[in-house]
């Protein structure tokens, strides 16, 4: 096959993918719990790559629950389970960089604690996961990328993965990139998922009850009220804070802890 024919085939394939006759589909599944045993819902998206991108983002958004937190001062804050921009970047990455010579489908899986987006194909041009994290990129589908860029679907090409990590900065469960010979997966963790399935011991329950009056309290006050040791109280408060059950303000001896009231929908 001569060079001209290769170029023509690439243009023809890209034109097909952005058309309504696009033969490639994407699948989404919502599971109950943390494994694939029980389906809550499943969908198949077809049509142009642009339509599938829009459909996938919209569907995830419908399943992207909002947590409302109320600080001790009554200030209301809303946070999505998955940062909206992180979802968009991960979806764009899947459609833009998938290997369109493979017949496999893009697969989106939503669990209680995570969102996994998998696209067919290994990393191109010998790239590693660490290279990707550092911002390296290879244009496997350069014509498609240019087409989506002209449609304003791509911003700051090459910075998507780094942007995802920046949106998760400070969160205890960082995104994961998993590359095999035939698949590349981005895993985003639910930022509102509580280790709310964790069993609270009696001291944790007592701490929650103590803070339930809405009045912030210091570590010393909680320690004295529950008759606990200093080191144990510090560990207790740290665990409750990491799980999202309590929040804190101030530093050092001035730190005050308060109960986080949540409502999801």
C-alpha positions as CSV (number, residue, x, y, z in Angstrom):
1,X,0.0,0.0,0.0
2,X,1.5,3.3,-1.0
3,X,1.7,6.4,1.2
4,X,-1.2,8.2,-0.6
5,X,-3.5,5.2,-0.1
6,X,-2.6,5.1,3.6
7,X,-3.4,8.8,4.1
8,X,-6.7,8.3,2.2
9,X,-7.6,5.4,4.4
10,X,-6.8,7.3,7.5
11,X,-9.1,10.2,6.4
12,X,-11.8,7.8,5.4
13,X,-11.7,6.0,8.8
14,X,-11.8,9.3,10.7
15,X,-14.7,10.5,8.6
16,X,-16.6,7.3,9.3
17,X,-16.0,7.6,13.0
18,X,-17.3,11.1,13.2
19,X,-20.3,10.3,11.1
20,X,-23.6,8.7,12.2
21,X,-22.5,5.5,10.4
22,X,-19.7,5.0,13.0
23,X,-19.6,1.2,13.5
24,X,-18.0,1.4,16.9
25,X,-20.1,1.4,20.0
26,X,-19.6,2.1,23.7
27,X,-21.1,0.3,26.7
28,X,-21.9,1.5,30.2
29,X,-22.9,-0.6,33.2
30,X,-23.9,0.5,36.7
31,X,-23.3,-2.1,39.4
32,X,-24.6,-2.4,42.9
33,X,-21.8,-2.5,45.4
34,X,-18.1,-2.9,44.6
35,X,-18.1,-5.9,42.1
36,X,-19.8,-7.0,38.9
37,X,-22.3,-9.4,40.4
38,X,-25.5,-7.3,40.3
39,X,-26.5,-4.8,37.6
40,X,-28.4,-1.6,38.5
41,X,-28.5,-0.5,34.9
42,X,-26.7,-0.8,31.5
43,X,-26.7,1.1,28.3
44,X,-25.2,0.9,24.8
45,X,-24.3,4.1,23.0
46,X,-24.0,4.3,19.2
47,X,-23.7,6.9,16.5
48,X,-21.0,9.4,15.8
49,X,-18.0,9.6,18.2
50,X,-19.3,13.1,19.2
51,X,-22.7,11.7,20.1
52,X,-21.2,8.9,22.1
53,X,-18.9,11.3,24.0
54,X,-21.9,13.5,24.8
55,X,-24.1,10.5,25.7
56,X,-21.5,9.0,28.0
57,X,-20.7,12.2,29.8
58,X,-24.4,12.9,30.3
59,X,-25.1,9.4,31.6
60,X,-22.3,9.5,34.1
61,X,-23.5,12.9,35.2
62,X,-26.9,11.4,36.0
63,X,-25.1,8.9,38.2
64,X,-22.7,11.5,39.7
65,X,-24.3,12.1,43.0
66,X,-23.9,15.4,44.8
67,X,-23.0,15.5,48.5
68,X,-24.1,18.6,50.5
69,X,-21.9,19.4,53.5
70,X,-22.8,21.8,56.2
71,X,-20.0,23.3,58.2
72,X,-20.5,24.3,61.8
73,X,-21.2,27.8,60.6
74,X,-24.1,26.5,58.4
75,X,-22.3,27.2,55.2
76,X,-23.5,24.9,52.4
77,X,-21.0,23.3,50.1
78,X,-21.7,20.9,47.2
79,X,-19.3,18.3,45.8
80,X,-19.8,15.7,43.1
81,X,-18.8,12.1,43.6
82,X,-16.5,12.5,40.6
83,X,-15.1,15.9,39.5
84,X,-17.0,16.9,36.4
85,X,-13.9,17.9,34.5
86,X,-12.1,14.7,35.5
87,X,-15.0,12.6,34.0
88,X,-14.8,14.6,30.8
89,X,-11.1,14.2,30.5
90,X,-11.2,10.5,31.1
91,X,-14.1,10.0,28.6
92,X,-12.3,12.1,26.0
93,X,-9.1,10.2,26.5
94,X,-10.9,6.9,25.9
95,X,-12.5,7.9,22.6
96,X,-9.5,9.9,21.3
97,X,-6.8,7.4,22.0
98,X,-8.6,4.0,21.6
99,X,-7.2,1.7,18.9
100,X,-9.9,1.8,16.1
101,X,-8.3,-1.2,14.4
102,X,-9.7,-3.4,17.3
103,X,-13.3,-4.4,17.3
104,X,-13.6,-4.3,21.1
105,X,-15.9,-1.6,22.7
106,X,-15.2,1.2,25.1
107,X,-16.4,0.1,28.4
108,X,-17.6,2.3,31.3
109,X,-18.3,0.8,34.6
110,X,-19.8,2.6,37.6
111,X,-19.4,1.0,41.0
112,X,-20.4,2.5,44.4
113,X,-16.8,3.5,45.1
114,X,-15.3,4.1,41.6
115,X,-15.7,4.8,38.0
116,X,-13.7,2.7,35.5
117,X,-13.3,3.8,31.8
118,X,-11.6,1.3,29.5
119,X,-10.6,1.7,25.9
120,X,-9.2,-0.9,23.5
121,X,-5.5,-0.8,22.7
122,X,-2.2,-0.6,24.5
123,X,-0.3,2.6,25.0
124,X,1.1,3.8,21.7
125,X,4.7,4.4,20.7
126,X,6.2,2.6,23.7
127,X,4.8,5.0,26.2
128,X,4.5,3.9,29.8
129,X,1.9,4.8,32.5
130,X,4.6,7.0,34.2
131,X,5.2,8.8,30.9
132,X,1.5,9.6,30.6
133,X,1.4,10.9,34.2
134,X,4.2,13.2,33.3
135,X,2.3,14.6,30.3
136,X,3.8,12.6,27.5
137,X,1.4,11.9,24.6
138,X,1.3,10.2,21.2
139,X,-1.3,11.0,18.6
140,X,-2.6,7.6,17.6
141,X,-5.6,9.2,15.9
142,X,-4.3,12.5,14.8
143,X,-7.0,13.2,12.2
144,X,-9.7,12.4,14.7
145,X,-8.0,14.7,17.3
146,X,-7.9,17.5,14.8
147,X,-11.6,17.0,13.9
148,X,-12.6,17.1,17.6
149,X,-10.4,20.1,18.2
150,X,-12.2,22.0,15.5
151,X,-15.5,21.1,17.1
152,X,-14.1,22.5,20.4
153,X,-14.2,19.1,22.1
154,X,-10.5,19.2,23.0
155,X,-8.8,21.8,25.2
156,X,-5.1,21.9,26.0
157,X,-4.3,18.6,24.3
158,X,-1.9,16.4,26.2
159,X,-2.7,17.8,29.7
160,X,-5.9,15.7,30.3
161,X,-4.3,13.1,32.6
162,X,-2.4,15.6,34.6
163,X,-5.6,17.6,35.0
164,X,-7.3,14.6,36.4
165,X,-4.6,14.1,39.0
166,X,-4.7,17.8,39.9
167,X,-8.5,17.5,40.5
168,X,-7.8,14.7,43.0
169,X,-5.0,16.4,44.7
170,X,-5.2,15.8,48.5
171,X,-7.7,13.0,48.1
172,X,-6.6,9.7,49.8
173,X,-7.5,7.5,46.8
174,X,-5.7,8.8,43.7
175,X,-6.8,7.9,40.1
176,X,-5.3,4.8,38.7
177,X,-4.0,4.2,35.1
178,X,-3.9,0.5,34.1
179,X,-2.3,-0.5,30.8
180,X,-2.3,-4.0,29.3
181,X,-1.4,-5.2,25.8
182,X,-5.0,-4.7,24.7
183,X,-6.6,-2.3,27.1
184,X,-6.1,1.1,28.8
185,X,-8.2,1.9,31.9
186,X,-8.6,5.1,33.9
187,X,-10.1,4.5,37.4
188,X,-11.6,7.5,39.2
189,X,-12.5,7.1,42.8
190,X,-15.8,8.4,44.3
191,X,-14.8,11.4,46.4
192,X,-18.0,11.2,48.4
193,X,-17.8,7.4,49.1
194,X,-17.5,7.0,52.8
195,X,-15.7,4.3,54.4
196,X,-19.4,4.7,55.4
197,X,-19.6,0.9,55.2
198,X,-16.8,0.7,57.8
199,X,-17.9,-0.4,61.2
200,X,-17.8,2.4,63.8
201,X,-16.6,1.3,67.2
202,X,-18.3,2.5,70.3
203,X,-15.9,5.4,70.8
204,X,-16.4,6.6,67.2
205,X,-20.2,6.5,67.8
206,X,-19.8,8.4,71.1
207,X,-17.7,11.0,69.3
208,X,-20.3,11.5,66.6
209,X,-23.0,11.7,69.3
210,X,-20.9,14.3,71.2
211,X,-20.6,16.5,68.1
212,X,-24.2,16.1,67.0
213,X,-25.2,19.2,68.9
214,X,-23.5,21.2,66.2
215,X,-21.0,22.8,68.5
216,X,-17.3,22.4,67.4
217,X,-15.0,20.8,70.0
218,X,-11.3,20.5,70.5
219,X,-9.5,17.2,70.8
220,X,-9.0,17.9,74.5
221,X,-12.7,18.5,75.1
222,X,-13.6,15.2,73.2
223,X,-10.9,13.4,75.1
224,X,-12.2,14.6,78.5
225,X,-15.8,14.0,77.6
226,X,-15.2,10.4,76.6
227,X,-12.4,9.7,79.1
228,X,-9.9,8.6,76.5
229,X,-6.1,8.8,76.2
230,X,-4.6,11.6,74.1
231,X,-3.0,9.4,71.4
232,X,-6.1,7.2,71.0
233,X,-8.3,10.3,70.7
234,X,-6.1,11.7,68.0
235,X,-6.2,8.4,66.0
236,X,-10.0,8.3,66.5
237,X,-10.5,11.8,65.1
238,X,-8.1,11.2,62.2
239,X,-10.1,8.1,61.2
240,X,-13.4,9.9,61.4
241,X,-12.0,12.8,59.4
242,X,-10.6,10.6,56.7
243,X,-13.9,8.9,56.3
244,X,-15.7,12.2,55.8
245,X,-17.8,11.9,59.0
246,X,-16.2,14.9,60.7
247,X,-14.4,18.0,59.6
248,X,-12.0,20.3,61.3
249,X,-10.9,24.0,61.3
250,X,-7.9,25.8,62.8
251,X,-4.5,24.4,63.5
252,X,-2.6,23.0,66.4
253,X,-4.2,23.5,69.8
254,X,-6.8,25.8,68.2
255,X,-8.2,22.9,66.0
256,X,-11.9,22.3,66.4
257,X,-13.8,19.3,65.1
258,X,-17.4,19.3,63.9
259,X,-19.9,16.8,62.5
260,X,-20.5,16.9,58.8
261,X,-24.2,16.6,57.9
262,X,-24.7,15.1,54.5
263,X,-27.5,14.6,52.1
264,X,-27.1,13.0,48.7
265,X,-29.3,12.9,45.7
